[in-house]
Amino acid sequence: MNDEQKHHLKDIDRTVVWHPFTQMRDYADEDPIIISHGDGVYLVDIDGNHYLDGFSSMWCNVHGHRVAEIDCAIRAQLDRVAHSTLLGLSNIPAVQLAEKLVQIAPRGLSRVFYSDSGATAVEVAVKMAFQYWQQRAHPRRKKDTFLHLTKSYHGDTMGAVSVGGIAHFHSVYRPLLFSSISAPVPHPYRCEHCNGSCDKTCFGTLEKIIAEHADRLAAFIVEPLVQGAGGMLMHPPGYLKYAAELCDKYDVLLIADEVATGFGRTGKMFACEHENVTPDILCLGKGLTGGYLPVAATLATDEVYNAFLGDYAEMKTFFHGHTYTGNPLGCVAALATIEKFETDRTLEKLQYKIAYLAKQLQRFRDFTHVGDVRQTGFIVAIELVLDRKNKTPYPFEDRTGHRVCDVARENGLLIRPLVNTVVLMPPFAITKREIDHMLDIICDAIIAVTEGDERWHEEFL
Ligand SMILES: Cc1ncc(COP(=O)(O)O)c(C=O)c1O
């Protein structure tokens, strides 16, 4: 590609493409990065710059880019058929993937409903739970609301936003949403509710809220262990198990949204496994296809599924579907991704990388403007603060997190902040040396943005 072609692409990108979650007035002033190809844990732009994919292309890449086994599976499927719908018929990869998902998911989840993004997997779960209560055999109850945690994120479709709790994303749409109930996120570093003893106070609060609303609560929807877009807020151990027990006790469905945590991210295949929990409904997306193609899935128990069975005229059918439901190319990518977990012993090897990362992260703990360093499996969050002692956040408009990520990008690392929290979620294929490289870049970027040139100068002397 010559320079003129590159300039043309960049111009069109700035003037025609509307990017998600992006203030386009700022974007129009930037020199956009346009990715040309990928290679392992790296992405390469049209100018030939290599970037370590430190956010796994929006938390979805698993084994790296251009993985031979996944590429081959997709190419082979292309020689058969690219797409055929699941409305009224089936296709080979969709059937095989459903069988595989039931095998690897927490025991008891026996039915697989496909869709095409994390948000639609949640949308399906919410509609399923709502309809379940109207149709289950005994006793039928009109349960018409949902419980979610503050700062939760479940995607951007209206149902998913209705059970979301991030004010700066969601409040503008409030008049369009159905009402839901929220419980405080148990997040020890910044618990709005209990000053850090979440195991006692926040657990108790959850029970109070569930007990009070049990008659109306169709489901409690939760991101197990880690609330992603809300800032990588990590729940204390035992919270998920406790929530599952409460849902059982008060006859409320539990929806586990593992769109971000599923497929190894927390160190186990699913976050629910850490606490031995089987939700009634499980939402999967992102890593399901290795980060290759938009296939998502909502898994349900027999108990939920059976409520939808009946005579045709009873209208118990689950009236939901998408054109690309069960897309064969995406399903073979998912099958190859899961198979690679097994053949490469990915999760076993990941444990060493998780431990190594934990050790190397120690260096950030003494930084003047690092308030908290959190890690669950291969999810890392470094929260930047103006004042460590008082945990004073940087003003939103300072874009401190963004500026750190901009510096990292200039030095060859792609990451995206969550306000002032720097997030690291590299593909599992990353090597020890690449982890070091990633951390060196972040380290320099944080110092450069939060401490300016002073510290460099001191170290140099
Ligand atoms: C927990 C969770 N649920 C749902 C979604 C939405 O997924 P998608 O962007 O594929 O719609 C996300 C996306 O980040 C997520 O983190």
PDBQT file of the ligand as one rigid body, heavy atoms in Angstrom, charges set to zero:
ROOT
HETATM    1  C1  LIG A 501     -19.776  -8.985  31.156  1.00  0.00    +0.000 C 
HETATM    2  C2  LIG A 501     -20.148  -8.521  29.777  1.00  0.00    +0.000 A 
HETATM    3  N1  LIG A 501     -21.356  -8.832  29.297  1.00  0.00    +0.000 NA
HETATM    4  C3  LIG A 501     -21.730  -8.457  28.058  1.00  0.00    +0.000 A 
HETATM    5  C4  LIG A 501     -20.889  -7.732  27.254  1.00  0.00    +0.000 A 
HETATM    6  C5  LIG A 501     -21.325  -7.310  25.886  1.00  0.00    +0.000 C 
HETATM    7  O1  LIG A 501     -20.656  -8.035  24.914  1.00  0.00    +0.000 OA
HETATM    8  P1  LIG A 501     -20.666  -7.532  23.391  1.00  0.00    +0.000 P 
HETATM    9  O2  LIG A 501     -19.799  -6.320  23.342  1.00  0.00    +0.000 OA
HETATM   10  O3  LIG A 501     -20.114  -8.687  22.629  1.00  0.00    +0.000 OA
HETATM   11  O4  LIG A 501     -22.084  -7.232  23.057  1.00  0.00    +0.000 OA
HETATM   12  C6  LIG A 501     -19.617  -7.387  27.724  1.00  0.00    +0.000 A 
HETATM   13  C7  LIG A 501     -18.706  -6.598  26.902  1.00  0.00    +0.000 C 
HETATM   14  O5  LIG A 501     -17.709  -6.097  27.326  1.00  0.00    +0.000 OA
HETATM   15  C8  LIG A 501     -19.240  -7.790  29.023  1.00  0.00    +0.000 A 
HETATM   16  O6  LIG A 501     -18.047  -7.463  29.544  1.00  0.00    +0.000 OA
ENDROOT
TORSDOF 0
